[in-house]
Every structure is written in structure tokens, then in C-alpha cells.
Amino acid sequence: MGQPISATETALQNPQARVFGTAALIREVEQRLLDLFAAGKLFGTVHTCIGQEFTGIAIAQALEPRDLIFSNHRCHGHFLARTGNVEGLIAEIMGRETGVCGGRGGSQHLCDVEHGFFSNGIQGGIIPVAAGLALASQLRGANQIAVVFIGDGTLGEGAVYEAFNIASKWDLPLLIVLENNGYAQSTPQQQNLAGDILARPAAFGIAAKEGSTWDPDGLLDLTSEAVEQVRRERRPVFLKIDTYRLMAHSKSDDDRSPSEIAGYWAKDPLKNFLAENPKEGESLREWAKAQVDEAVEKAERAPFSVPPKSQVDPFNSAVKWSETRLPEDVRVVSRIRESLHRNMARDSRILLLGEDIESPYGGAFKVTQGLSDDFPGRVRNTPISEAMIVGLGNGLALGGFLPVCEIMFGDFLALAADQLLNHASKFRFMYNDQVQVPFVVRTPMGGRRGYGPTHSQSIEKHFLGLPDTLMLALHERCDPGAIYDELFVSIDRPTIVVENKLLYTTRLGLPVPAGFVLEQSDERYPTTRLRPVEQANVTVFCYGGMVPHAEKAIAKAFDEHEVLAEMICPSQLYPLNPWPVIESLEHTRRLLVVEEGIGFSGLGAELVAQILERRPHLLARCKRLSSPEHPIPSCGPLELELLPNADAIAKAIAEVGRNV
């Protein structure tokens, strides 16, 4: 059970009393939590496992200290069985600084790295993360397994089956524990679950076992067998445990039949054990109550969770510029591939995951071609399973690796949004800085190749601003190999890298337009500036795939409209540094923002907002140019007409710079 329960001399001398004592402790904790909630002393919600205590106990007793657990929203019992940390749990749910996550995570988001325990409240999404932890164990050759707890309601989630598939195909040491309590919140199982539960893992070649919490002794034996099978065979096992929660789904929201609940109370093993052994039962109750009383008292004396330490604004000063020097006549795709190769040779933690990325294919845009030959086992083809790919990245990063997840087309990143939005971006903060999640998601964005409505979008704006994340966008006026080199030595958080589809075949080091100077800033991920030798009249802000079109437009605007513009192009989109643009506006007072995606709530809108917050007097005139608010057509000429192009940008430059 991880950390042993501190037994009283009289009550916890034999294994059976120890098991039932742990169950009594869990129940006492959760009943007290319900009382504290009713008294207004808790925050958020509480999902109790009263009636289901023996699942966590049986699993914890079978595990070894080095094993890992990923639990769900109903995690208190699992946590206590594994760690025994009553004080840390109660303080956490009471929002106190002394909580196991400093009061940041609360009831559903617990972490204890020492005991290998994690939890999150998103149904289904935790299974790919747990599979990533199991893969990390496999790659290290450790005799370690991962366990993930789900409920029967979670069987409606697609990520579950993505995880089943890859766990079986890759022989991952993963134990999937299904607590089958018959309800998905308030919906009975017969209303929303088709087919046989055990047929699901069987369809993926996963061995399945079943037991119940109404036979605690049998369940202890069963879980021990399941854990041992995973450890011995290094393959997944599915364990279905029939059970019943005796209290509401959350707090008091319960519309089940009172007679149904009463029937399950009547056969509750813990209640019956305590009743049938009154002397021992009373001792266990007193022992549990004393621990909970002390924990509540300590929590009430502790301060509430405090904000993170204030950080100095990293963008509080102007950047320094130097002339850009790029390798000449080298394709961008080669620079990215060379950086991946160079860094994989340097750092054995780096792994590549994605669809069709192994040799001979080497990815849809050939970025990873040949890498699987040089690094066998570290470049892996995955199923068409974006949520699983990024979920594996999450788990591998938690397990000490540095995964690079390729999403074949940027449009498909939406399928992995949950793993970025509800897992990767939250882990570090809600687990009170006990973990970091350094991994990379690479994906090509953008149109102009005739791929149509679902393969040509620029949807990066939907992933801007996720907490504790970084977003970069490559372009041809900044060396992408250098960007990746810097990323791999400094990464400490989830990072999305946007690579425009037309960029891969572009050659670096092309001549700079006559009368202009190409410069880059001294930032870790540089901002590029293309400025005229004479003073510019208009500032053009763009990024990624818009760079070559903006360059052509700047020349065209001067030739046809006699308006001089300079281009500011960041490689780091989030967090965004507005100061290079502000510096330019000190002279031009006119801003044109150009982006390929739909403009509403885009990066340009954020830039304008930041400028207005810092230097509102600088914007004498401002305009945004972006794609129309409808899907991108497949028709080539129409696509090129609708996306921002050199003619449209030049016209907009002239409009913004009118009456200079």
C-alpha cells in the first residue's frame, strides 16, 4: 500500500484488520469532507468513493513502491490507499498551502511524485497519459508498471480505445482498472452502454479479469494476480471490478432509487465487518476519527493557497538587433531534419512519435526521413490517433523523456486539443511545481496547396495562450535548425511548433530585396525585422507562412504607391513580445497586421491589445488583414485569391500609409 498505515497496537495487528482499517479511514475522511463541504469549508466539489474503497486498497496493496498510478475525479480512496497521507489530502481539498498540491489542485487533481501518484478529472484523457508513463517504463527497462483507474461511464470516450490499441500493439506494462459502479454520473449503464464490457479489451488482444468489492479477500488475490501478470508479461491487463457508490456522484446530486441504495448498504462489506466485530470496529473507528480530526485541525490552522511568486515581465525592454546570417541554398526541411538528428544523437531522451514517420516514408513532408534507420526504436509510427500521440507525449514527459509528437496536418491538432488544454498545460501548476512536462508538438499549418477545407487551415490561434505552454512558428528568414537546437537544450514546458506547409521546400539565404536590411533580435527565439534603409512609414506584422508574401508586398507597395514599410516577424508567438513592434511604431505610428488564419480573436488582435495597454498613443492607424470567415476552398485559383497575398497586402499597406 505504499506508505504503511500507522497502526494502533490493538486494532491493526493482522492483515484483515489492516485492510478494513484502511477502508474505515478512507470512509471517515470522505464523510468528513461531505460535512466540511456542507459547512462551507471546502471549494469546488467532492466526488466520494464511499462503497468503492476496496478497489484502491486492493490495487495499492499489490503494487511495489516504484509503480505508478494515474487516477480520475473519484481519487481520494486511491490516493489514501497508496500514500496514507490524510493530512495532505484534507488540507489540499480545503485549499490550504499545506495540501499535497499546495491547495492548487483540490479534490480531483492530486499528485505525490514520491509515491508515483497522479490524478485528473477529465474522463478518458488520463489513459493515454498513463500509457505514456508505461512506455517510459518500458524504454528504461524498469520492472515497473503503470495503473490507470477509469469508470464504466468512461467507456464512451474514444481516447479509451486509442489507448487500448497502442497499449496492446506496443506491449505496454499498463493495468487498466475499471470501477464498474453501474452509473455515468446519473445515467444508468443500461441506458448508454452497448455490448459486453469485457469484449472491449478482448477485441484489442488485452487479457481481462473481473471481481467485485463485495468479496474483499477475493479481490485482493485477483488484483495481486493482475499486477503480477502485467509485471511478468510486460503487457496490458484489463481488470473489471464491480462495485457501487453508496453516496451521490458529487456532494448531494443523487436521484437513484432509495431502495436500490439501501440494498447495497445492506451488503456493504465495511459496514458489515464493523458491525460483526464491534470491539475491533470501534477501535478502528476511533483510530480513523482521530487521524481525521487532527488533519482537519492542522488544515484549519494553515494559510490558504497563495499565488505563485510574481515574475518579472520578460518583455520589459527593447531588443537588440543584429544582421541576420543564414545558411545559403539549404532547404528548410533539411535544416529541421539535421537538427532532429543532431539532438537525438546528443540526448537519448528525445523520441519521435507520429503517423507514417518511419522510413522509408519519413512523414508526409519528409521531415523525419531516414531518422528511424539511425535511431531504431526512438522513431515510432503510431496509429491515426492524435489524442493518443499527444497523450503519450504527456506521459513520456512526466516519465523523464523528451518526446516530439508530429501531427501530420495542423488541422488534426484539434483532435488532440484535450491533451494540451486539460492535461499538459495544467500539470505543472495544479501539481504545485512537482512536475514539468517538456515535450514538442510539431505540425504543418496553412494553405496554398489545394488541400481544401480540412487540410489547409491555420488554426494555431486556438492553442495560443494555454497556461505554461510555448508556441513557435518557423519561417524562411530565421534558421529553423537553430530554433530547434535552442528548443531542445532549454525546453521546460509543452511547446507547439507551427511549420507552414510551403516552408519545407523553401531555400534559406535568398537575397534580401534591394534597399532593405534583414536583422534579427537577441531573443532566445528571435524576431526578424526586414527594414528599409530609409525610415519606414508603415509597420507590417506577420509570422510563419505570410513572410514571403509580406516581403513581395512591401516591394510592391513602394513601387506602386511610394509607401515604405518594414516587416516584423516573431518566431515566438506565445508568450508574445510586443516590443519589437512598439519600437517600430515609435517611428511609423501605422500598423498592418497580416495573418493567414481567420482574424477574429487571432494573434493580431492580441498584439493590438498589448500595444494599446502599453503605448496607446502610437497607433495613429491600424488595419488587420486575414482570411475570410469561411472554410478554405479546394479550388486552387480561388484559394490563392482568398488567402492574404502580395497584392492584397500591398494594397493594405498603401491604405494604412495614406497621407503619410
URLIN-V728265 format. One line per field, one symbol per residue. phi: phi as a letter, one per 40 degrees, with the letter a starting at -180 (. if undefined). psi: psi as a letter, one per 20 degrees, with the letter a starting at -180 (. if undefined). A space follows every 50 residues. Layout:
phi: ???
psi: ???
This chain:
phi: .gccccccccbbcbdccccccccccdcccccccccccccgbbbgabbcbd hbdccccccccccbdccbbbbbcbbdccccccbgccccccccccgccccc bggccgccbbaacdbgbbaacccgcccdcccccccdccccgccbbbbbcb bccccccccdcccdccccccfccbbbbcccbgbbgbccdccbbcgcdccc cccbgbcbbaaaccbdcccccccccccccccccfbcbbbcbcaaccbcda fbcbbccdccccccdcbcccdcccccbdccccccccccccccdccccccc ccccdbcddcbcdcbbaccbbaccbbdbfbcddccccccdccccccbccc bbbicfcccccggdbgccdgccccbcgbbbcbccacccdccdddcccccg cbcbbcbdbddccdcbddcccbbdcbdccccfgcbbbcabbcacbhbgbg cgdbbbcbbcccbcgcdfbbbbbcaccaccccccdccccbcaacbbbcbc cccdccccgcdcddgbbbbbcccdbccbbbbcccccbbbbbaafccdccc dcccccccccbfbcbbbbbccbcacccccdcddccdbcfbbbbbaccccd fcccccdcccccccbcccccaaabbacccaccccdddcdccccdbccccc ccccccccgc
psi: kcpqpnqqhhhliqhghgghggghgghgghhhhhghghjkjrqcrpoqkp hjhighggghhirrhirqpoabhmigggghhghjmgghgghghjkqhjrh kjihgbhinqpnhhjlpqqqjopghighghhhghhggghikqmqrqpppr rhhiiiphhghgggghhghjlpmpooooonjiqneipqhihjoqapgihg hhhjkpqqqqaqiimgghhggghgggghgghgilqqqpopopappiargo djnokrphhgghhhhhjphgghghhimgghghgggggghggggggggggh iqqrqqqqppqpoiljrqrqqqppoqqqkpqghhhgghgggghhhhoiip qpprpkirqigkqhjkhjpihhhhmpiiopprrnmghhghggggggghjj rnqoopogqhhihhijhghggifgihgggijlkirqmorpopqprrbjjk iahjjjqnjhhijqjpqkrppqpqrijpohghghggghiipjrpppopoq hihgiqprkqqqqpjqpprqrjqgoqpppoqqhrpqhqppprrciighhh ghhggghgghikppqqppoqiohpqpoihhgggghhhhjpppppqhrphp kahhhgggghghhgmhiinhqqqppaqqlrqpqhoghhghhhqprgghgg ghghghjqk.
